[in-house]
Amino acid sequence: MPSGSDTTAEAAPTGPDADRPGQRTTGSAATPPTEGADGAEGGDAVGGRDPVAGGDAVEGRDAVEGDESGPTGSAAPGTAASGSASATSGVAPSAPGAASAPVTASEPSPGERRPGRLRRLGLLARREARRSALAVLSGLVLGLAFPPFGVWPLSLVAVAALALLTRGRTARQGAWTGFAFGVPFFLLLLKWLSVVGWDAVVGLSVIEAAFLALMGAGLALVSRLPVPALWPLWTACLWVAEEWARDRAPFGGFPWGRLAFANTGSPYTPLAALGGAPLVTFGVALTGGALAYAALALWRLRGAAGGFPPRRALPAAGAVAVAAAVTASGFTVPIPTAADKSVDIAVVQGNVQQPGMDFLGRPMMILENHVKATLNLAKDIKAGRIAKPDLVIWPENASDLDPFQYREAYARIDEAVKSIGVPVLVGALVDHPTKEGYVENQGIVWDPKSGPGASYTKQHPVPFGEYVPFRQELSKVITRLQRVPRDFYPGDHTGVLNVGPARLGDVICFEVAYDEIVRDTVNAGARAIVVQTNNATYGRSGQPEQQLVMSRLRAIEHGRPVITAATSGISAVVSPDGTIEQRTKEFTQDVLTARIPLRDGKTLADRVGAIPEWVLAMVGVLSSAAAIMIGRRGRTDEKGQ
């Protein structure tokens, strides 16, 4: 990035040369950038400049330069941003609204030494310090929107803040701002991973923040596009594009931290029934972008002659109206919950011996907990204290030993199932029948008469948790990976299972976060969704709450009840409208009984699938590409002149 020693800037000429555009003034190599002259240091509040769009001259070659005109702040391609004098030249900025000439880079003069890389990074850090601090704060604000805090309106504040912080910046500056926003956000969101180690938290946070860095670059680019009123639209589409990429890469993606998952109890939640989680994210981001536009328009009206001019306030009022309309749109979406048939279920939470990495305890301990809880349920049914259910659901890993390899495990499961007298969906780890050394994470339908039958194998094992990519190489460097002794083998079909009178769609643990897995299961015929999960490693860390809100979103998205069965909690019954009807406490042995509807109707989200996500993501990508092309065309025209 150019620094003060190799950059020239143009100041507004005075005197006889006032009518000669393009007059250049060479900045002094010894003069460091002054705080406040560049927008990165927040000095835009002084001198009447745009609070977020000034001071980009140092990297003006990488973005579309434009003159901010009027209350909407549209950028005219090929001109320099208003009021943005070069921070490295030490030249005072021109008057608000006056266009300065383009800034070009120059080679160091003979005998002049170019500052070293560390020196240039230091200057950059100093210039960006205040903006970076605001980005960090905004990232933490977004983290507070998610469980266990769950203050969903903060997601709107965070989106608006990032849009303002990247507005008018270059792509590189926007990328840095996005990264500074993303790292603290994910550190707060994923602190539950500290059970494994804080290095894992930091490493995963940095990887995920890289996607927000790309989005930050895109936000900076699209903020300079013509028709400023569309800026919130481009912002919302880029949020969808960022989540689209992060949900798929690397190693199959990691969807944690989507805006939709912070808004499972907000006015935007019903939008999931129309376009799934991506449409919820789009609605939240569009509202945040519109609020940013309104804030910017109002900022430019400060100190206006003659008081507050109502006509010039129309853009801000229009943006607020858009934000209100998008927020209210969720209330207009019908959420069907009626069903012709229903079924009585029981969910068994057997509990584990202790939270953390060593939750398993002795072999058979977790299985014994679930067997005993089921036997007690059978006694209550026999005594008439509880009505007999039509089926029972055990959680993921309820059997910590392969029942097909260990007779004791098979016998105890069979005893529990026969005592209750109805089919039980059993979660178990099973050795792969043909691939030695691999294990399958399964949900097995266990009948009291015929024994084990149909099963579902988890399709998306968790990288570094259930399998180790590049095991031979990485396990030598990271010895902790040796605690994952065997790799889980992925399944190849959806989890639609007939459990007694119900056709259930089994989804195991983290799979509830992936749109396509749940959607494919519903479209394959599931009338209710079951999430078998084991969160014992991350108990009392906020992770179970984060996963539970995903169940709420899926219920509305697919118009199905969602039953979460967890070994140690949180187990829950969620109705098709997203209401949590029942839930357990963590690390307690408990049994939930409920009557759930069995629904066949499909929502619009089921029918359109991933189309809305792809369309919105492509609009975001293409808007960034258009901004790059306009910027290059402007610089080409400038050189031609």
Order of alpha helices (4+ residues) and beta strands (2+ residues): beta-beta-beta-beta-alpha-alpha-alpha-alpha-alpha-alpha-alpha-beta-alpha-beta-alpha-beta-beta-beta-alpha-beta-beta-beta-alpha-beta-alpha-beta-beta-beta-beta-alpha-alpha
